[in-house]
Every structure is written in C-alpha cells, then in structure tokens.
C-alpha cells in the first residue's frame, strides 16, 4: 500500500468512526463502500481498509451476503462493563479525593458547567467527551496504579461499545450533571471516603439503569437493585 492510499484509509477511518460515534450511523446501519468512497472522492480500496480497521476494533461486523454493518450494542457486555467501571471508578475517585486540589475541583466544575450549557443544544458525542474529562479529573490522581489501570480499561471498553449512552437516553444527561455537582460537593466538604465512593459508583450505575430501562421499559427486573437506593 502506498503512503497516499494509507493516508486516504485513515481519512476514511476517521470519517466513518466519527459518524458511528455521533450515531449518524446507528447500530445495524449498512456501510456501502462504494457510496462512502464517492462521498469522500476516493476509490473503494482505502475505504475497505478503513472498514477492516473498524472491524478489528469491534465497531463494524461483516455479514454474509450483506456486507459491513455497524455493530449492534452487546447489552450484556455493556452492563458488565458499567457494573465493573462503577466499582473501580468509585474506588479510584474515593482514593483520589484527598489528593484533589481546589484548582482540580474548579476545573471539574468548569467542565460540568460546559455540560450543563450543552443541554440546551444537545450533542451526545460532545457531552460524552466532556463527561469523560470531568471524571478523569476526579480519578486520575488515584495513588493505586492497579485500580487506575482497571478504570482506564473500563473506559476503553465503553468506547468500543460506541461511546455514548446519552444518544440513546438523552434525558439521562440532566441528571448526570446534577449528580456531578453532588459528587464535587462531597469532595469539597471532606465527606467520608465511603460516601464519595458510593456516590460515584451509583452515578455510573444509574446511567446503566437508564439505558436498560429504555431498552426494556416493561421489565424493572433488568435494572441493578442497588443503584437507585443511595
């Protein structure tokens, strides 16, 4: 492959992945290589390479006699990831709390304010990016590298599942911003570490429950039993 075709495949890769992230290409959407190539004014070859890369990342699947489609969300994988991330991120946030400076907390609050303003003209992809920025401020100082590694793995796995629950359950965004403010208040006031841990854990699990409730509106049994009790 020439350098030119390699660069074109990366252009195609970024273009397709952006549309998957923004849910313009929703789960199950068929990727017609010729159409995408025409839109990007390139041959099918670099588009095919881009789709192969997306397949390796789990964002695209190939079906016999159909071709490439955007991967459907694996609900059980999503739930397992969110349950685990709630546990390890809650712990990491609690361990980080004594190490967070007033400047750190102000930075997190500024990100949360940007999320609040974004609610007026909601962009789930941008909201999700800000959401990760907010939480990273709170968990990155975690002094336990093993726990921090598990948090990073959880976020990476969520990205592979297509990074936004907020596109599927946009009403969750308002509650998420409110819960962020509550977590910041607990840290600022020196709350008990366990209280901070539970607040961060249940915040993650409530997002998971909102997703499950939207997918199964008549089945409350699919929700986690403890996430709404705090």
N, C-alpha and C positions, 0 to 999 in steps of 0.2 A: 504493500500500500504506500502511495506517495505521501509526502508531507501535506500536500494540498488536500488530498482526499481524507487524510486523518483529521485535519482541521475542520473540514466540512462535516465529518461524522460527529465531531464534538459540538459543532454548531447545532446539528440536528438533535443530538442527545440533549443539549440544554433546552432547546425549543420544545421538544416533546415532554421532557420531565417537568418543565415549568407549567405546562398545560395540565399534566396529571396532578401536580401539587395544587393547582388552583381549581381542580375539579371541573375544568372545561372538558377534559377527557375523563369521564366518570368510570367507575368500575364496570367492566364488561364492554366498554367502548372499543369498537374495532378500529385498529390503526391500518389504514390503507396506504401502503408505502408509496405508491405512485402519486396519490393525491398530496401527501406530505412533501414529497420531492418537488412537485410542481409549485407548491406554496413557497418552498424555500429556494426555488430556482436552482436545483441541483439534480444530479442523477439519483437513481434509486440505490446505488451501491453504498454511499455514506449513510443514507437513511437506514438501510438494512443493518449496517454495523452499529448504528446508534441503538436500534431496537434490540440487537443482541446484547448490548451492554445493559440496557434496561431490564432485559430478561434475567441476566446474571444477578441483578440487584433485587429481583423479585417483583418489580413493578409491572412487568409485562409477561404474559404467558402465550404460548403458541398452541393452537388447537388444530387438529387435523381437518382439512377441508374448509377451514375458516380463516386461519392466519393469526396475526398478532392481535391480542386484546389486552386492555388494561386489566390487571389482576383484580379479582374480586377480593374484598376485605375478608381475611380469615378471622371470623369472630372470636373463636376460642383463643387464637394466638394473640389477638388484641387484648382480650380480657386477662390472659395470663401475664402479658407484658405490663398492663396497667396495674394489676394487683401487686406484682413484684416491684414495679417502679414506685408505687405508693409506699411500700415498706422501706425500701432503701433510700429513697429521696427524703422521706420523712425523717429517717435516722440521720442522714447527712445534713439536713437543714438544722436539726436539733444540735448536732455536734459543731456546726459552723456558727451557731448563734452567738456564743461568747466572743468569737473572733471577728464578727462583723463590726465595722466602724460606722460612725454616724454618716460618713460620706457614702459608704456602701449602701446603707439603708435609704439615703436620699436618692441614690442612683436607681435603686429598685423602685422607689416610689415614683420617680420620673418616668420610668418605663411603664409602670401601671397607669399613670395619667395618660400616656400616649395610647394605651389600650382602651382607656375609657373614651377618649375622643374618637377613636376609630369605630366605636359602636354606632356613631351617627351615620357613617357611610361604610357599612361593614365589609371588610375584606378578610375572609377567613385565613388566607395564606399569610398575609402580613400580621394578622392578630396572633397566629400560631408562632411566628418568628419572634414577636415581642414577648409572647408567653415564655418561650424558652430562655430568652435573655433575662427576663425577670427571675425565673427560678435559678438560673445559673449563678446569678449574683449571690443568692442565698445558700447554695450548696457547694460552690467551688472552694471555699476556704476549709472544707471538711478535712480534718487532720488525719483521717483514716483513709489511706490510698486504696485499700481493697473495696471499701464501701463506695468511694467516689468512682472507681472503675465500674462497679455494677450500675451506678446511676448513668454513667456515660453509655454503657451498653444498652440500657433500657431506652434512652432517648434515641439512640441509633436504630434500635429495633422498631420503635414507633415511626420513625421516618420511613423505614422500609415498608411499613403498612399504609403509607400515604398519610402525611404528617398532620392532618387536621380533623379532629372530631367536630370542630366548630363549624365546618362547612355542612356537616350532616345534622348537627344540633345547634344552630346559631343562637337559640335562646339561652344556651349554657354560658355564653360569653359574659353577659352582665353579671351573673352570679360569680363567675370566676374572678372578675375584677374586684368584686366586693370581698371575696374570701382572701384575695391577695392582701387587701388593706388590713384585714383582721390578723393575718399571719405577721405582717410587718409590725402591727401594734403589739402583738405578743412579744416579739423580739425586742422592740424598743423599750418595753416596760420590764424586761428581765423576767418574763414568765418562767414557770417550771419547765425544764427541758422536755419532760414527757408531754406537757400540754402543747408545746410547739411541735413536737413530733407527730402527735395525733392530729393536730390541725392541718399540717402539711400532708399527712397520709390521707386523711378523709377528703381533703381538697382534690387529690388525684382520683380517689375512688368515686367521688360524686360526678366527676366528668365521665368516668367509665359507666356509671349508672345511668347518666343522661343518654349516653349512646345506646345502652341496652334497652332503656325504656322506649326510645324512639324506634328501635328495631322490633321490639316485642311489646307493643302498647297494652296488650291484654294479659300480660304474664309478669306479675310482680316478682315471681319466684326467681327470675333470672338475675335480679339485682343482688348486689352484695349486702348481706344482712346488717353490717355494722357501719357502712359509710354514711348513713344519714342520722346516726344516733348521737353524734357528737355536737 
